[in-house]
Amino acid sequence: MTKPTTNNVGIPVASDNDSLTLGANGPILLQDHYLIEKNAHFNRERVPERVVHAKGGGAFGFLEVTEDVSQFTKAALFQPGTRTESVIRFSSVAGENGSPDTWRDPRGFAVKFYTTQGNYDLVGNNTPVFFIRDPIKFPDFIHSQKRRADNHLRDHNIQWDFWTLRPESAHQVTWLMGDRGIPSNWREMDGFGSHTYLWENAGGEKFWVKYHFKTDQGIGYLTQAEADRIAGEDADYYIRDLWTAIERGDHPSWTLYVQVMPYEEAADYRFNPFDLTKVWPHGDYPLIKVGRYVLDRNPSNYFAEIEQAAFAPTNMVPGIGPSPDKMLQGRLFAYPDAHRYRIGANFAQLPVNAPKSPVNSYSRDGAMRYQNPGDPVYAPNSFGGPHADAAYAGETVSSYGVVDEVIRSAYRLHAEDDDFGQAGTLVRKVMDDAQRERLAQNIIGHAKKGVSEPVLERVFEYWRNVDKSLGDKVAEAFGK
């Protein structure tokens, strides 16, 4: 006998083909419970797509620590020789779930580590910086990259309007318009934690860190023409590439490095080290190797294991904590809140999100809860329930900068804080002549698609502030 069809509670189904009717030509009967279940479930089988990072794919793998960085952190997953299972989700930022993979856009690089101390999530991008430095601007930024309210079309004019009115975007936009704005695939791009994080070692000594995943496949990129062609031929190009590479045994890998800044040096560093629009020069803080990150298993069910995967920067294990990075502070609220809305209050019980370490929580009930704590259901209690233990938790926190009155302000200025300096360095000292030419042509091509005055004049000035030669070249293309 072949495997029989059942309904969702295991009851055998009489037919996959015909509904119950009153005679061959009669009306369908409401008592056909399988027909009702099948169509009612179909109407509800999609969860809301992510507001940002909607289109993506992922895989499973592991981090193997090959070096000793225990002098910087007590986090269990970063101790020498430790191997930790992981899931990663790559994504585009602005496009919807059906958008082409090869649109020019930053790429998400979100990693979940199933550690012995709970889940650690590192939710970053393929760029080390971002467009803004304060989360109050984030909804406006995303609105400017999404579709217009009137005609439902994406509009380069509103993108440039926002970017040129927010000069702090210059460093990220220079990355975006350069070669790395369109990776050849997810395997051939780097990943970054982007934010500054806090590490604490077993002796209580604290350090500021940044994460760098350097691709072992080498950096690859697509030209705008190649990306446009692929978008029309295969909108799921990146998803297909990752899946087929792992399927054929070509397991992509990255070498994980960190930059480490002594805790006390942040106060008078030459620019604000918590500003997400800045990188730390490697000459000041060299890369320190940690280990190797490998992807070796495809998901068995995309929806269950990738679409429902929920990454949140709040998931930090003992030995790792947040920094005063304002964008990170905003994400600590936004990400878990998005998951509760999109998937439900009990999203952490889904297998892909569930930790592999014990959970002793007083959270209870709510939709789709299937593991509820028994009595006692409150803390403190006298009946053997779990209780918080500060020493065991080893919470990594910092009181850095918490000495002032409550105000609304930009970051306190450091000696070299500005919006265009690092973008200009990227253009003049990191890129070669061919990369600078492609950057200019990418900017010109992007701006020629609907960018109009007065925004256009600000585009020229924006790029002259980054690099005068580059800005003049862009302006000349428009006869300015």
Secondary structure as UniProt FT lines:
FT   TURN            8..9
FT   TURN            24..25
FT   TURN            30..31
FT   HELIX           33..42
FT   TURN            43..44
FT   STRAND          56..65
FT   TURN            70..72
FT   HELIX           76..78
FT   TURN            80..81
FT   STRAND          83..92
FT   TURN            97..98
FT   TURN            101..102
FT   STRAND          107..115
FT   TURN            116..117
FT   STRAND          118..125
FT   HELIX           135..137
FT   HELIX           138..145
FT   TURN            149..151
FT   HELIX           156..165
FT   HELIX           167..169
FT   HELIX           170..177
FT   HELIX           179..181
FT   TURN            187..188
FT   STRAND          191..192
FT   STRAND          197..200
FT   TURN            202..203
FT   STRAND          206..215
FT   TURN            216..217
FT   HELIX           224..233
FT   TURN            235..236
FT   HELIX           237..247
FT   TURN            248..249
FT   STRAND          253..262
FT   HELIX           263..266
FT   TURN            267..268
FT   TURN            273..274
FT   TURN            276..277
FT   TURN            282..284
FT   STRAND          288..297
FT   HELIX           303..307
FT   TURN            313..314
FT   TURN            318..319
FT   STRAND          320..322
FT   HELIX           326..342
FT   TURN            345..346
FT   HELIX           347..349
FT   TURN            351..353
FT   TURN            367..368
FT   HELIX           390..393
FT   TURN            400..403
FT   TURN            415..416
FT   HELIX           421..425
FT   HELIX           426..430
FT   HELIX           433..447
FT   TURN            448..450
FT   TURN            453..454
FT   HELIX           455..466
FT   HELIX           468..477
FT   TURN            478..479
//
